[in-house]
């Protein structure tokens, strides 16, 4: 699936039928973009909709490892959201007001 998001010329393994100059250029682009394509946020996982409030909510993130970051998007209210705890299985979030949004973790 990740290969579908990477432009054809940047995918690993340039087509053997490509001229050598194109193969070299593709390898150079891949080398330049390698650190960007390895960014943890590009491996983000959508947890789903969450209803947050002033009461801490423990959420199973499903990564199977310590999470590196999280983001709540498409909130339906103006609220500040912060983390109170995290481990290799869960993330605990609290909001300054009731808000429903979509949670992404990486």
FENTABEL-V93228 format. One record per residue. N is the residue number from 1. PHI is phi in whole degrees, -180 to 180 (none if undefined). BURIAL is + if it has 24 or more other ideal C-beta (glycine too) atoms within 12 Angstrom, else -. D_FIRST is the distance of its C-alpha to the first C-alpha in Angstrom with 2 decimals. Layout:
# FENTABEL-V93228
N&PHI&BURIAL&D_FIRST  N&PHI&BURIAL&D_FIRST
This chain:
# FENTABEL-V93228
1&none&-&0.00  2&-60&-&3.81  3&-63&-&5.38  4&-68&-&5.40  5&-90&-&7.33  6&-96&-&9.51  7&-53&-&12.43  8&-48&-&13.05  9&-70&-&15.96  10&-102&+&14.33  11&-68&-&11.63  12&-62&-&13.09  13&76&-&15.52  14&-66&-&17.31  15&-54&-&18.49  16&-66&-&21.80  17&-80&-&23.50  18&-71&-&23.21  19&-60&-&26.59  20&-54&-&27.17  21&-65&-&27.61  22&-71&-&24.14  23&-61&-&22.66  24&-65&-&24.61  25&-65&-&23.68  26&-65&+&19.93  27&-64&-&20.51  28&-65&-&22.65  29&-62&-&20.16  30&-63&+&17.52  31&-65&-&20.35  32&-67&-&21.40  33&-90&-&18.06  34&-49&-&17.15  35&-62&-&18.76  36&-67&-&17.18  37&-69&-&13.58  38&-91&-&14.72  39&-57&-&16.20  40&-55&-&16.03  41&-65&-&15.67  42&-72&-&12.20  43&-100&-&11.28  44&-60&-&13.15  45&-125&+&13.19  46&-81&-&15.05  47&-81&+&18.04  48&129&-&19.63  49&-76&-&23.04  50&-130&+&25.80  51&-104&+&29.53  52&-106&+&31.09  53&-151&-&34.81  54&-76&-&37.47  55&-94&-&37.04  56&-56&-&34.43  57&-120&+&31.37  58&-89&-&29.55  59&-123&+&25.87  60&-76&-&23.69  61&-89&+&20.56  62&73&-&18.76  63&-81&+&17.51  64&74&-&19.87  65&-158&-&21.14  66&-64&-&23.17  67&-77&+&21.35  68&-100&-&21.62  69&-170&-&21.73  70&-153&+&21.53  71&-154&+&21.97  72&-104&+&23.51  73&-123&-&22.85  74&58&-&24.48  75&-67&+&27.61  76&-98&-&30.37  77&-153&-&33.21  78&-87&-&34.34  79&-151&-&34.00  80&-92&-&33.40  81&-122&+&30.98  82&-142&-&31.22  83&-95&+&30.22  84&-109&-&33.05  85&-162&-&31.31  86&-157&+&28.09  87&-153&-&27.29  88&-77&-&24.53  89&-123&-&24.39  90&-134&+&25.66  91&-135&+&26.20  92&-112&+&29.48  93&-120&+&29.86  94&-134&+&33.02  95&-123&+&33.68  96&-76&-&36.88  97&-155&-&36.93  98&-65&-&35.20  99&-154&+&31.82  100&-115&-&28.78  101&-154&+&25.38  102&-102&+&21.67  103&-101&+&20.83  104&-118&+&17.86  105&-129&+&18.03  106&-150&-&16.70
